[in-house]
Amino acid sequence: MSESVQLFPGDPFDLTGKVALVTGAARGIGRSIAESLAQRGADVVVMDVVEPADTVEVLRSAYPAARFEGMTVDVRERAQVEKVIARTVDLFGHLDIVVNNAGTASRTGLAEFTDEEWFRDLDTNLRGTFLFCQAAIHPFMERQGTGTIINISSISGIMGGPTSGGDGGGRSGPAYAASKGGVIALTKWLAKEVGGLGITVNSVAPGPIATPLTVGVAYDFDQQVLARMGTPEEIGAAVAYLASPGAAYVTGQVLRVCGGAALG
Ligand SMILES: NC(=O)c1ccc[n+]([C@@H]2O[C@H](COP(=O)([O-])OP(=O)(O)OC[C@H]3O[C@@H](n4cnc5c(N)ncnc54)[C@H](O)[C@@H]3O)[C@@H](O)[C@H]2O)c1
C-alpha cells in the first residue's frame, strides 16, 4: 500500500499566504479572477496595460487582511514583463500563482483581416503568455521549486470559434482562434517541461462570458448545453481551483468552462 502524502492538512482550496499575479485584471474576467483568489486568502498583484487602480481599491476594501498591488504592464513588451515580475518578488518575497488572462479579440472577417490585427492578437494572447511564463519560471519559480501557472485560453482555440457571425458582426477572428489554440499547445508543452521543477501549468478555456469584450456580440446558444452566457465569477472559481493545493496533481490540462458548448 502506498503512503499517503498530506499535501493539504486543512482546506484544500485555501490560498492564504500565496502570492498571485493576474494580467488583464483592470476589468472583466481578470478582475473576477483576482477577487476569487483574494477571497481564498491570496495576496494579489493586479496587472494591466491600463492603470488597474479600481480593481486594487475593490480588493483592498473587501479583503483588508491581504495585500494588493497594482502594476501597469503591456504583456507584449519583454522588458516590462521582466520588470513587473521582479518587482513582485521584491515586494512579496515569492511568487506562487501566475494567471495569464490579458487578451484581445479582433472580430474582422477573413477578407478584411489586417496584419496589424493578426500581430496584436497573437502578440497579446500567445506571446504575452509565453513571456510571463518564461520570466516567472526562470529564475523565480525554478528557484522556489514550486509554482502554478494558469493560462486563459478559449473554446475558440479548440473549436475555431462559434459557427455563426462570420461576417465580422460578432464571431472572433482567425488570429484569436489561432492564438488561443497556441495557448493550449504552449500550456501542454510547458507542463511537460517544468513538472520536474515542481511547477504545474494548466489552462481554463471559457465559452461566452459576459464582459466588456463580448458586449454587443450575439451568440447562438442552440449548440450549448447550458443556454446562457457565463459569468466572470464562474471563470474566477475555476482558476481558484487550479491554483489551489487541491489541484496539486493536475497539470497540462484544459478546463473548459463553457456551459457544455465544447464537448468531446
Ligand atoms: N469574454 C469571453 O467571452 C471570453 C471567452 C473566452 C476567453 N476569454 C478570454 O478571457 C480573457 C479576459 O477576457 P475579458 O472578456 O475579461 O476581456 P476584457 O476586454 O474585458 O479584458 C481584457 C483585459 O486585458 C487587458 N489587456 C489587453 N491588452 C493588454 C496588454 N497588451 N497588456 C496588458 N493587459 C492587456 C485590457 O486592458 C483588459 O483590462 C482574455 O484572454 C479573453 O480572450 C474571454
The ligand as an SDF file (V2000), in Angstrom:
LIG
                    3D

 44 48  0  0  0  0  0  0  0  0999 V2000
  -15.4060   37.1380  -22.5250 N   0  0  0  0  0  0  0  0  0  0  0  0
  -15.4200   35.9700  -23.1700 C   0  0  0  0  0  0  0  0  0  0  0  0
  -16.4670   35.5240  -23.6920 O   0  0  0  0  0  0  0  0  0  0  0  0
  -14.1610   35.1510  -23.2670 C   0  0  0  0  0  0  0  0  0  0  0  0
  -14.2710   33.8460  -23.7890 C   0  0  0  0  0  0  0  0  0  0  0  0
  -13.1220   33.0640  -23.9060 C   0  0  0  0  0  0  0  0  0  0  0  0
  -11.9050   33.5610  -23.4890 C   0  0  0  0  0  0  0  0  0  0  0  0
  -11.8360   34.8390  -22.9640 N   0  0  0  0  0  0  0  0  0  0  0  0
  -10.5210   35.3160  -22.5770 C   0  0  0  0  0  0  0  0  0  0  0  0
  -10.5400   35.7820  -21.2430 O   0  0  0  0  0  0  0  0  0  0  0  0
   -9.5640   36.8170  -21.0840 C   0  0  0  0  0  0  0  0  0  0  0  0
  -10.2250   38.0400  -20.4830 C   0  0  0  0  0  0  0  0  0  0  0  0
  -11.2700   38.4520  -21.3530 O   0  0  0  0  0  0  0  0  0  0  0  0
  -12.3810   39.5150  -20.9450 P   0  0  0  0  0  0  0  0  0  0  0  0
  -13.6440   39.0450  -21.5650 O   0  0  0  0  0  0  0  0  0  0  0  0
  -12.3330   39.8060  -19.4990 O   0  0  0  0  0  0  0  0  0  0  0  0
  -11.8570   40.7690  -21.7950 O   0  0  0  0  0  0  0  0  0  0  0  0
  -11.7900   42.3310  -21.4410 P   0  0  0  0  0  0  0  0  0  0  0  0
  -11.5570   43.0100  -22.7500 O   0  0  0  0  0  0  0  0  0  0  0  0
  -12.9750   42.7340  -20.6420 O   0  0  0  0  0  0  0  0  0  0  0  0
  -10.4950   42.4360  -20.5050 O   0  0  0  0  0  0  0  0  0  0  0  0
   -9.2110   42.2010  -21.0450 C   0  0  0  0  0  0  0  0  0  0  0  0
   -8.2110   42.9730  -20.2150 C   0  0  0  0  0  0  0  0  0  0  0  0
   -6.9180   42.7330  -20.7830 O   0  0  0  0  0  0  0  0  0  0  0  0
   -6.2330   43.9670  -20.8220 C   0  0  0  0  0  0  0  0  0  0  0  0
   -5.2140   43.9510  -21.8810 N   0  0  0  0  0  0  0  0  0  0  0  0
   -5.4120   43.9730  -23.2290 C   0  0  0  0  0  0  0  0  0  0  0  0
   -4.2420   44.0240  -23.8700 N   0  0  0  0  0  0  0  0  0  0  0  0
   -3.2750   44.0410  -22.9170 C   0  0  0  0  0  0  0  0  0  0  0  0
   -1.8550   44.0920  -22.9620 C   0  0  0  0  0  0  0  0  0  0  0  0
   -1.1990   44.1770  -24.1310 N   0  0  0  0  0  0  0  0  0  0  0  0
   -1.1740   44.0850  -21.7960 N   0  0  0  0  0  0  0  0  0  0  0  0
   -1.8360   44.0200  -20.5980 C   0  0  0  0  0  0  0  0  0  0  0  0
   -3.1730   43.9810  -20.4990 N   0  0  0  0  0  0  0  0  0  0  0  0
   -3.8880   43.9920  -21.6480 C   0  0  0  0  0  0  0  0  0  0  0  0
   -7.3100   45.0080  -21.0870 C   0  0  0  0  0  0  0  0  0  0  0  0
   -6.8870   46.3290  -20.7370 O   0  0  0  0  0  0  0  0  0  0  0  0
   -8.4550   44.4840  -20.2440 C   0  0  0  0  0  0  0  0  0  0  0  0
   -8.4320   45.0090  -18.9350 O   0  0  0  0  0  0  0  0  0  0  0  0
   -8.9780   37.0610  -22.4640 C   0  0  0  0  0  0  0  0  0  0  0  0
   -7.7750   36.3390  -22.6090 O   0  0  0  0  0  0  0  0  0  0  0  0
  -10.0480   36.5020  -23.3940 C   0  0  0  0  0  0  0  0  0  0  0  0
   -9.5320   36.1020  -24.6320 O   0  0  0  0  0  0  0  0  0  0  0  0
  -12.9300   35.6280  -22.8590 C   0  0  0  0  0  0  0  0  0  0  0  0
  1  2  1  0
  2  3  2  0
  2  4  1  0
  4  5  1  0
  4 44  2  0
  5  6  2  0
  6  7  1  0
  7  8  2  0
  8  9  1  0
  8 44  1  0
  9 10  1  0
  9 42  1  0
 10 11  1  0
 11 12  1  0
 11 40  1  0
 12 13  1  0
 13 14  1  0
 14 15  2  0
 14 16  1  0
 14 17  1  0
 17 18  1  0
 18 19  2  0
 18 20  1  0
 18 21  1  0
 21 22  1  0
 22 23  1  0
 23 24  1  0
 23 38  1  0
 24 25  1  0
 25 26  1  0
 25 36  1  0
 26 27  1  0
 26 35  1  0
 27 28  2  0
 28 29  1  0
 29 30  1  0
 29 35  2  0
 30 31  1  0
 30 32  2  0
 32 33  1  0
 33 34  2  0
 34 35  1  0
 36 37  1  0
 36 38  1  0
 38 39  1  0
 40 41  1  0
 40 42  1  0
 42 43  1  0
M  CHG  2   8   1  16  -1
M  END
$$$$
